[in-house]
């Protein structure tokens, strides 16, 4: 049994946040003491509700003066009081903060998960050096992320590749929607960041499918990082300009993805870059074929034609072509085969077991 603390600066809707919660829940399922800390005290209450009641939650208090020092004192006290053995961090931009934690808690093992391509290379050089210094291991979510980290000079033996895992109990029901060529439902689940996630590419591809006579409905599930961002209004304008406003819906954040997937024919993830693609795993776990951009990281997930198709990132014409291929060959995709493939590779049980092995090295 280990005492493991997952730490996030804040807790709002996002893939990293959901994953940290799922990992903590599985830790207690496997008989470990799981702890969860939110440094800033800023969080979405609906996410807190997803934590297993056996996970020990600590939300640090804001102090009027010397706020960072206050956070540091509280976290160190929490680590010492609960005899934390492993501190697992998920954001590299405050490595100097964790350096001080290591100074005052020298026996705690620190692990840092890099959750996307380019995150590590985009860190200030100072934070890269500190991560290399204080972390027992740096966890990469795909081989693509491993390559990104090693490009900065980090030794390969400092890095462990651990694929993200999904709690498939939330996605236990196979998709049973009857495929209807008169209403083809395509969904994308992602943070609304077109420059990365490629929502604009899918809108342009939808326009081409419409022109080719296909009756489609494209659903975008996912909110913006900044509520004042203009990205969604810009995409709504693009849909209007291309004449597909009636064929495209912007749903914002969706709390029950499994329920959304019950009424979907094709999952599309048109990212310009992507460290992994956990939303694609969730969709395929209920047997939905996937059309994904052929970028490193994502092509480790959609790596077999039984799962769907890949296309050149950013190329809306190629995306439209691959969507049409899936539509015209839909009866060739076997939901059970798609589900079995991802269940074998990406279960949360497999992920957490691997993490525990690494912690114990």
C-alpha positions as CSV (number, residue, x, y, z in Angstrom):
1,X,0.0,0.0,0.0
2,X,1.3,3.4,-1.0
3,X,0.4,7.0,0.0
4,X,0.1,8.8,-3.3
5,X,-0.8,12.5,-3.7
6,X,-1.9,13.9,-7.1
7,X,-1.6,17.7,-7.3
8,X,-3.2,20.2,-9.6
9,X,-3.0,23.9,-9.5
10,X,-6.7,24.3,-10.2
11,X,-9.5,21.9,-11.2
12,X,-11.7,22.9,-14.1
13,X,-13.2,20.9,-17.0
14,X,-10.4,19.4,-19.1
15,X,-8.8,16.1,-20.0
16,X,-5.9,16.3,-17.6
17,X,-8.3,17.1,-14.7
18,X,-10.6,14.3,-15.5
19,X,-7.7,11.9,-15.8
20,X,-6.2,12.9,-12.5
21,X,-9.5,12.2,-10.8
22,X,-9.9,8.8,-12.5
23,X,-6.4,7.8,-11.6
24,X,-7.0,8.7,-7.9
25,X,-10.2,6.8,-7.8
26,X,-8.5,3.7,-9.3
27,X,-5.7,4.0,-6.8
28,X,-8.1,3.4,-3.9
29,X,-9.7,0.6,-5.9
30,X,-6.3,-1.1,-6.0
31,X,-5.9,-0.7,-2.3
32,X,-3.7,2.4,-2.0
33,X,-4.2,5.6,-0.1
34,X,-5.0,8.3,-2.6
35,X,-4.7,11.9,-1.9
36,X,-5.8,14.8,-4.1
37,X,-4.7,18.5,-3.7
38,X,-5.9,21.7,-5.4
39,X,-3.3,24.3,-4.8
40,X,-5.1,27.5,-5.8
41,X,-8.4,26.7,-4.2
42,X,-10.1,27.2,-7.6
43,X,-12.3,24.3,-8.8
44,X,-15.4,23.1,-10.5
45,X,-17.7,21.5,-7.9
46,X,-19.0,19.0,-10.3
47,X,-15.5,17.6,-10.7
48,X,-15.0,17.3,-7.0
49,X,-18.2,15.2,-6.9
50,X,-16.5,12.7,-9.2
51,X,-13.8,11.9,-6.6
52,X,-14.3,8.6,-4.8
53,X,-15.2,9.3,-1.2
54,X,-12.2,7.3,-0.1
55,X,-9.8,9.8,-1.8
56,X,-8.5,12.3,0.7
57,X,-9.1,15.8,-0.7
58,X,-7.2,18.9,0.4
59,X,-8.0,22.3,-1.1
60,X,-5.4,24.8,0.0
61,X,-6.6,28.1,1.5
62,X,-5.7,31.4,0.0
63,X,-3.8,33.8,2.2
64,X,-3.9,37.5,1.8
65,X,-0.2,38.0,2.2
66,X,2.6,35.9,0.8
67,X,0.1,33.7,-1.1
68,X,2.7,31.4,-2.7
69,X,4.5,30.9,0.6
70,X,1.2,30.1,2.3
71,X,0.4,27.5,-0.3
72,X,3.9,26.0,0.2
73,X,3.6,25.8,3.9
74,X,0.2,24.1,3.7
75,X,1.3,21.6,1.1
76,X,4.4,20.7,3.0
77,X,2.4,20.2,6.2
78,X,-0.1,18.0,4.4
79,X,2.7,15.8,2.9
80,X,4.3,15.4,6.3
81,X,1.1,14.8,8.2
82,X,-0.1,12.1,5.8
83,X,3.3,10.5,5.2
84,X,3.1,11.0,1.5
85,X,5.5,8.8,-0.4
86,X,4.7,9.9,-4.0
87,X,3.9,13.4,-5.2
88,X,2.5,13.3,-8.7
89,X,2.3,16.6,-10.5
90,X,0.6,17.5,-13.7
91,X,1.7,21.1,-14.5
92,X,5.4,21.9,-15.2
93,X,5.1,25.7,-15.0
94,X,5.5,25.8,-11.2
95,X,8.5,23.5,-10.9
96,X,10.3,26.0,-8.7
97,X,7.4,25.6,-6.2
98,X,7.9,21.8,-6.2
99,X,11.7,22.3,-5.9
100,X,11.0,23.9,-2.5
101,X,8.7,21.0,-1.6
102,X,11.5,18.6,-2.3
103,X,13.9,20.6,-0.1
104,X,11.6,20.4,2.9
105,X,10.4,16.9,2.1
106,X,13.5,15.2,0.8
107,X,12.1,11.6,1.1
108,X,9.1,12.2,-1.1
109,X,9.3,10.9,-4.6
110,X,8.2,13.3,-7.3
111,X,6.8,12.3,-10.7
112,X,5.6,14.7,-13.4
113,X,3.3,13.7,-16.2
114,X,3.7,15.6,-19.5
115,X,0.2,15.5,-21.0
116,X,0.8,16.7,-24.5
117,X,3.3,17.2,-27.3
118,X,5.3,20.5,-27.1
119,X,4.4,21.1,-23.4
120,X,7.9,20.2,-22.2
121,X,9.7,22.0,-25.0
122,X,7.6,25.1,-24.3
123,X,8.5,25.2,-20.6
124,X,11.1,27.8,-19.6
125,X,14.6,26.2,-19.6
126,X,14.6,26.7,-15.8
127,X,11.6,24.5,-15.3
128,X,13.0,21.8,-17.7
129,X,16.2,21.7,-15.6
130,X,14.3,21.5,-12.3
131,X,12.0,18.7,-13.6
132,X,15.1,16.7,-14.6
133,X,16.7,17.4,-11.2
134,X,13.8,16.7,-8.8
135,X,11.7,14.1,-10.6
136,X,12.4,10.4,-10.1
137,X,10.7,9.9,-13.4
138,X,9.0,12.0,-16.0
139,X,5.9,10.3,-17.4
140,X,5.1,10.7,-21.1
141,X,1.6,9.8,-22.3
142,X,2.8,8.6,-25.7
143,X,6.0,7.9,-27.7
144,X,5.5,11.2,-29.4
145,X,5.7,13.0,-26.0
146,X,8.8,10.9,-25.2
147,X,10.5,12.2,-28.3
148,X,9.5,15.8,-27.4
149,X,11.0,15.5,-24.0
150,X,14.3,13.9,-25.1
151,X,14.8,16.6,-27.7
152,X,15.5,19.0,-24.7
153,X,18.4,16.8,-23.6
154,X,16.6,14.7,-21.0
155,X,18.0,11.2,-20.9
156,X,15.7,8.5,-22.2
157,X,16.1,6.4,-19.0
158,X,14.6,9.3,-17.1
159,X,11.3,8.9,-18.9
160,X,8.6,6.3,-18.7
161,X,5.9,6.1,-21.3
162,X,2.5,5.3,-19.8
163,X,-0.6,5.5,-22.1
164,X,-3.6,7.3,-20.6
165,X,-6.3,5.0,-19.3
166,X,-10.1,5.2,-19.3
167,X,-12.5,4.0,-16.7
168,X,-14.6,1.9,-19.1
169,X,-17.3,1.4,-16.5
170,X,-18.6,4.8,-17.6
171,X,-18.7,3.5,-21.2
172,X,-19.9,0.0,-20.7
173,X,-22.9,0.3,-23.1
174,X,-22.0,-0.5,-26.8
175,X,-23.4,2.0,-29.2
176,X,-26.6,0.6,-30.6
177,X,-27.7,3.5,-32.8
178,X,-29.1,2.3,-36.1
179,X,-27.0,3.8,-38.9
180,X,-29.2,6.0,-41.1
181,X,-27.6,7.5,-44.2
182,X,-30.3,10.2,-44.1
183,X,-29.0,11.5,-40.8
184,X,-25.3,10.8,-40.2
185,X,-24.2,12.1,-36.8
186,X,-20.5,13.1,-36.4
187,X,-19.2,14.2,-33.1
188,X,-16.0,15.9,-31.8
189,X,-15.2,16.1,-28.1
190,X,-12.4,18.5,-27.3
191,X,-11.5,21.8,-25.7
192,X,-12.6,24.5,-28.1
193,X,-9.2,25.6,-29.4
194,X,-9.4,25.5,-33.2
195,X,-5.7,26.4,-33.6
196,X,-4.8,23.0,-31.9
197,X,-8.0,20.9,-32.0
198,X,-8.9,21.7,-35.6
199,X,-12.6,22.3,-35.2
200,X,-12.4,24.6,-38.3
201,X,-11.1,21.7,-40.4
202,X,-14.2,19.6,-39.5
203,X,-16.5,22.5,-40.4
204,X,-14.9,22.9,-43.8
205,X,-15.1,19.1,-44.3
206,X,-18.8,19.2,-43.3
207,X,-19.4,21.8,-46.1
208,X,-17.9,19.4,-48.6
209,X,-20.0,16.5,-47.4
210,X,-23.1,18.6,-47.7
211,X,-22.2,19.6,-51.2
212,X,-21.7,15.9,-52.0
213,X,-25.3,15.2,-50.9
214,X,-24.7,13.7,-47.5
215,X,-27.2,14.5,-44.7
216,X,-25.0,15.1,-41.7
217,X,-25.2,16.6,-38.2
218,X,-21.9,17.6,-36.7
219,X,-21.8,18.1,-32.9
220,X,-19.0,19.9,-31.1
221,X,-18.7,19.1,-27.4
222,X,-16.2,21.2,-25.4
223,X,-15.8,24.6,-23.9
224,X,-13.3,27.3,-24.2
225,X,-10.3,27.8,-21.9
226,X,-11.2,31.5,-21.6
227,X,-14.9,32.4,-21.6
228,X,-14.0,35.7,-23.2
229,X,-12.3,33.9,-26.1
230,X,-13.9,34.5,-29.6
231,X,-13.1,31.1,-31.0
232,X,-16.6,29.7,-30.8
233,X,-18.2,32.8,-32.3
234,X,-15.6,32.7,-35.1
235,X,-16.4,29.0,-35.8
236,X,-20.2,29.8,-35.8
237,X,-19.4,32.6,-38.3
238,X,-17.4,30.1,-40.5
239,X,-20.3,27.6,-40.4
240,X,-22.6,30.4,-41.5
241,X,-20.3,31.5,-44.3
242,X,-20.0,27.9,-45.6
243,X,-23.8,27.4,-45.4
244,X,-23.7,24.7,-42.8
245,X,-25.1,26.5,-39.8
246,X,-28.1,24.1,-39.7
247,X,-25.8,21.1,-39.9
248,X,-23.4,22.1,-37.0
249,X,-24.2,22.4,-33.3
250,X,-21.9,23.8,-30.6
251,X,-22.8,22.2,-27.3
252,X,-20.2,23.7,-25.0
253,X,-19.0,21.5,-22.0
254,X,-20.9,18.2,-21.8
255,X,-20.8,16.5,-18.5
256,X,-22.0,13.1,-19.6
257,X,-20.0,12.1,-22.6
258,X,-21.1,8.4,-22.5
259,X,-24.7,9.5,-22.9
260,X,-23.8,11.8,-25.8
261,X,-22.0,9.0,-27.6
262,X,-25.2,6.8,-27.6
263,X,-26.5,8.8,-30.5
264,X,-23.4,9.1,-32.6
265,X,-22.2,7.3,-35.8
266,X,-18.7,8.6,-36.3
267,X,-16.2,10.2,-34.0
268,X,-13.8,12.8,-35.5
269,X,-10.7,14.2,-33.9
270,X,-9.1,16.6,-36.4
271,X,-6.3,17.9,-34.1
272,X,-3.3,19.7,-35.6
273,X,-1.3,18.2,-32.9
274,X,-2.2,15.9,-30.0
275,X,-0.3,14.1,-27.3
276,X,-2.7,11.2,-27.1
277,X,-6.4,11.4,-27.8
278,X,-8.3,10.1,-24.8
279,X,-11.7,11.3,-26.2
280,X,-11.1,9.0,-29.2
281,X,-10.5,6.1,-26.8
282,X,-13.7,6.8,-25.1
283,X,-15.6,6.9,-28.3
284,X,-14.1,3.7,-29.6
285,X,-14.7,2.0,-26.3
286,X,-18.4,2.0,-27.2
287,X,-17.7,0.7,-30.7
288,X,-17.8,4.0,-32.7
289,X,-15.4,4.2,-35.7
290,X,-13.0,7.1,-35.5
291,X,-11.6,9.5,-38.2
292,X,-8.4,11.1,-36.8
293,X,-5.6,13.3,-38.0
294,X,-2.4,11.4,-38.7
295,X,-0.3,13.2,-36.2
296,X,2.2,11.6,-33.8
297,X,0.6,10.6,-30.5
298,X,-2.9,10.4,-32.0
299,X,-1.8,7.8,-34.6
300,X,-0.7,5.6,-31.7
301,X,-4.3,5.4,-30.6
302,X,-6.0,5.1,-34.0
303,X,-3.4,2.6,-35.3
304,X,-5.5,0.0,-37.2
305,X,-8.0,0.3,-40.0
306,X,-10.5,-1.7,-38.0
307,X,-10.8,1.4,-35.8
308,X,-11.4,3.9,-38.5
309,X,-9.3,6.1,-40.8
310,X,-6.6,8.8,-40.5
311,X,-6.1,11.9,-42.7
312,X,-3.4,14.6,-43.2
313,X,-3.7,17.1,-40.4
314,X,-5.2,20.4,-41.5
315,X,-6.4,19.0,-44.8
316,X,-10.2,19.4,-44.9
317,X,-10.6,17.8,-48.3
318,X,-8.7,14.7,-47.1
319,X,-10.9,14.7,-44.0
320,X,-14.1,14.8,-46.1
321,X,-12.7,11.9,-48.2
322,X,-12.1,9.7,-45.2
323,X,-15.4,10.6,-43.6
324,X,-17.1,9.5,-46.8
325,X,-15.1,6.3,-46.8
326,X,-16.3,5.4,-43.3
327,X,-19.9,6.3,-44.3
328,X,-19.8,4.2,-47.5
329,X,-18.2,1.2,-45.6
330,X,-20.0,1.6,-42.3
331,X,-21.2,-2.0,-42.2
332,X,-17.6,-3.2,-42.3
333,X,-16.9,-1.7,-38.9
334,X,-17.6,-4.1,-36.0
335,X,-18.4,-2.4,-32.7
336,X,-17.2,-5.3,-30.6
337,X,-13.8,-5.5,-32.4
338,X,-13.3,-1.7,-32.0
339,X,-14.2,-1.9,-28.3
340,X,-12.0,-5.0,-27.6
341,X,-9.0,-3.3,-29.2
342,X,-9.1,-0.2,-27.0
343,X,-10.1,-2.1,-23.8
344,X,-7.0,-4.2,-24.1
345,X,-4.7,-1.2,-24.5
346,X,-6.1,1.7,-22.6
347,X,-7.9,0.6,-19.4
348,X,-7.4,2.7,-16.3
349,X,-6.6,-0.5,-14.4
350,X,-3.6,-1.1,-16.7
351,X,-2.5,2.5,-16.4
352,X,-2.6,2.7,-12.6
353,X,-0.9,-0.7,-12.2
354,X,1.9,0.6,-14.5
355,X,2.2,3.8,-12.4
356,X,2.5,1.9,-9.2
357,X,5.3,-0.2,-10.7
358,X,7.2,3.0,-11.6
359,X,6.6,4.5,-8.2
360,X,8.2,1.4,-6.6
361,X,11.3,1.4,-8.8
